[in-house]
Amino acid sequence: MTELQENTAPTPDRSLPSPQDRFGERFRTNVSAEGVQARVMEAETQSLAQTFAELAASGAAPRAAAVILGARRRYISGEGKSGTYAALLGADLSATLSNVFVVDGRALNPLAVLSDVRSSDVLIVFSLRRYRSETVRFGEAFKAAGGQLVVVTDADDAPLAPRADVRIHVNTGSASYADSPTAVAAVCQLLGTLTAASAKGARRRLAVRDELAATLDLYHHEPEKEPEA
């Protein structure tokens, strides 16, 4: 059994860029799982609280939502673990908005997007350390082609930060070998909610989706119980 060292900080240590580095620095042997749990919970709580405090002060999330709402086409991208965040935000936005596309390199790739960028298009990109080169190149090229860029990132000096029309800063401080996903997922929830609250036709679109889900029998239903005699 391993546990974290006493001096683990809730803010990211930029000198420990890789999970291997963080594992060696933060874990030690012969301590309890309960202690690990307590430190992880405390660090995650602090990271989320700090992110929300910064967003409330900066107003970045409402600005990003306004850009997303005003766009003609909404592209979302991220590589590696960040691809999971892109898929999460894509699922939330597509429930209430049209023309939402996750650039996953399979059904839709950056080359196809970059060949037809308009000034009314927006790319929401998740770029977190160790900053995937593909993401940086895609974001830079999209911006150079005239599109708008919303960047969700974890540092002021992140590669795409200077290119962003709106930059959303997330705190990924963690008590584990992996940077925290908590604030990033919360930002997905926040952006999805802000856009839904202002999107024209959101209620109608959700109603249609419910009807189609029932028609297609997408969700599990518990069998009806027989009435008692």
C-alpha positions in Angstrom: 0.0 0.0 0.0 1.3 3.5 -0.8 0.3 7.0 0.3 1.1 10.6 -0.6 3.8 12.6 1.1 2.8 15.2 3.6 3.9 18.1 1.5 1.7 17.4 -1.5 0.3 20.7 -2.7 -3.1 21.2 -4.4 -1.6 23.4 -7.1 0.2 21.8 -10.0 4.0 21.4 -9.6 5.2 22.5 -13.0 8.6 21.0 -12.3 7.0 17.5 -12.4 5.7 17.3 -16.0 5.2 13.5 -16.3 3.1 11.1 -14.3 6.2 9.0 -13.6 7.9 12.1 -12.0 4.9 12.8 -9.9 4.5 9.2 -8.8 8.1 9.1 -7.5 7.7 12.5 -5.7 4.3 12.0 -4.2 4.0 8.4 -3.1 5.6 6.5 -0.3 5.0 3.0 1.2 3.4 1.6 4.3 0.5 3.9 4.9 -3.2 3.5 4.7 -5.7 3.8 1.9 -7.8 6.0 4.1 -5.0 8.5 4.2 -4.6 8.5 0.5 -8.4 9.0 0.1 -8.4 12.0 2.5 -5.6 13.8 0.7 -7.1 13.1 -2.7 -10.5 14.4 -1.6 -9.0 17.5 -0.1 -6.9 18.3 -3.2 -9.8 17.8 -5.6 -12.0 20.0 -3.4 -9.4 22.8 -3.4 -8.7 22.5 -7.1 -12.4 22.8 -8.0 -13.0 25.7 -5.5 -10.0 27.6 -6.9 -11.1 27.2 -10.5 -14.7 28.4 -9.7 -13.3 31.4 -7.8 -11.1 32.4 -10.7 -13.9 31.9 -13.3 -16.3 34.0 -11.2 -13.7 36.8 -11.1 -12.7 36.6 -14.7 -16.1 36.1 -16.4 -14.4 33.8 -18.9 -17.1 31.2 -18.9 -20.0 33.5 -19.9 -17.7 35.0 -22.6 -16.9 31.6 -24.0 -20.6 30.6 -23.9 -21.4 33.8 -25.9 -18.8 32.9 -28.5 -20.2 29.4 -28.8 -23.8 30.6 -29.1 -22.9 33.1 -31.8 -20.9 30.7 -33.9 -22.3 29.1 -37.0 -20.3 25.8 -36.5 -18.9 24.6 -33.2 -15.8 22.3 -33.3 -14.4 20.7 -30.2 -11.0 19.0 -30.0 -8.5 17.5 -27.6 -5.9 14.7 -27.9 -5.2 11.9 -25.5 -7.0 12.3 -22.2 -8.2 15.7 -23.3 -10.2 13.9 -26.1 -12.4 12.6 -23.3 -13.2 16.1 -22.2 -13.9 17.1 -25.8 -16.4 14.2 -26.1 -18.1 15.2 -22.9 -18.5 18.8 -23.9 -19.7 17.7 -27.3 -22.4 15.5 -25.8 -23.6 18.3 -23.6 -23.6 21.0 -26.3 -25.2 18.9 -29.0 -28.2 18.3 -26.8 -29.3 21.9 -27.1 -27.3 23.3 -30.1 -27.0 22.3 -33.8 -23.8 22.1 -35.7 -21.6 20.7 -32.9 -18.7 18.6 -34.2 -16.1 16.7 -32.1 -12.9 16.5 -34.1 -11.7 13.1 -33.0 -9.4 12.2 -35.9 -11.8 9.5 -37.1 -15.3 10.6 -38.1 -13.9 14.2 -38.4 -10.2 15.1 -38.7 -8.4 18.5 -38.5 -7.6 18.5 -42.2 -11.2 18.4 -43.1 -12.0 21.2 -40.7 -9.1 23.4 -41.7 -10.0 23.2 -45.4 -13.1 25.3 -44.8 -12.8 27.6 -41.8 -15.1 30.6 -41.6 -14.9 33.6 -39.3 -18.2 32.5 -37.9 -16.7 29.1 -36.7 -15.4 28.4 -33.3 -13.0 25.8 -32.0 -13.1 24.8 -28.4 -9.9 23.1 -27.6 -8.7 21.3 -24.5 -4.9 21.8 -24.1 -3.5 20.5 -20.8 0.1 19.6 -19.9 2.0 18.0 -21.4 0.4 19.8 -24.3 0.0 17.5 -27.3 1.7 18.9 -30.4 -1.3 18.0 -32.6 -3.6 20.1 -30.5 -1.3 23.1 -30.6 -0.8 22.9 -34.3 -4.5 22.5 -34.9 -5.4 25.4 -32.7 -2.8 27.7 -34.3 -3.9 26.8 -37.8 -7.6 27.2 -37.0 -6.9 30.7 -35.6 -4.7 31.6 -38.6 -7.5 30.6 -40.9 -9.8 33.2 -39.3 -11.8 31.1 -36.9 -12.4 31.9 -33.2 -10.6 30.0 -30.5 -11.7 29.1 -27.0 -8.9 27.4 -25.1 -9.4 25.4 -21.9 -6.0 25.1 -20.3 -4.1 24.9 -17.0 -1.5 27.7 -17.3 -1.1 31.2 -18.4 2.0 30.3 -20.4 0.4 27.3 -22.2 1.2 27.1 -25.9 -2.2 28.1 -27.1 -3.0 30.7 -24.4 -1.8 33.7 -26.4 -3.9 32.6 -29.4 -7.2 32.3 -27.5 -10.1 34.7 -28.1 -11.3 33.3 -24.7 -9.1 31.4 -22.3 -10.6 29.3 -19.5 -8.1 28.5 -16.8 -8.6 25.3 -14.9 -6.7 24.2 -11.8 -5.5 20.7 -12.2 -3.6 20.5 -8.9 -3.7 16.9 -7.6 -2.6 14.7 -4.8 -2.0 11.8 -7.3 0.4 11.0 -10.1 -2.3 12.2 -12.6 -3.3 15.8 -12.9 -6.9 16.4 -11.6 -9.8 16.1 -14.1 -12.3 17.4 -11.7 -12.3 21.1 -12.6 -12.1 20.3 -16.3 -15.2 18.2 -16.2 -16.9 20.9 -14.1 -16.1 23.5 -16.8 -17.7 21.2 -19.4 -20.8 21.2 -17.2 -20.7 24.9 -16.8 -20.3 25.7 -20.5 -23.1 23.2 -21.4 -25.4 24.8 -18.9 -24.6 28.4 -19.9 -25.2 27.8 -23.5 -28.4 25.8 -22.9 -29.8 28.6 -20.8 -29.5 31.1 -23.7 -29.9 28.9 -26.8 -33.0 29.5 -28.9 -34.9 26.3 -29.4 -33.1 24.4 -26.6 -36.4 23.3 -25.0 -37.8 22.2 -28.3 -34.6 20.3 -29.2 -34.6 18.5 -25.9 -38.2 17.6 -26.3 -37.6 16.2 -29.8 -34.6 14.2 -28.5 -36.8 12.7 -25.8 -39.4 11.7 -28.4 -36.8 10.1 -30.6 -35.2 8.3 -27.7 -38.6 6.7 -26.8 -39.2 5.8 -30.5 -35.8 4.2 -30.8 -36.1 2.6 -27.3 -32.7 3.8 -26.3 -32.9 3.5 -22.6 -33.5 0.6 -20.2 -36.9 0.2 -18.7 -37.7 -1.8 -15.6 -40.4 -4.4 -16.3 -43.8 -3.4 -14.9 -44.6 -5.2 -11.7 -47.7 -7.3 -11.6 -50.4 -5.9 -9.4 -50.7 -7.6 -6.1 -53.8 -9.8 -5.7 
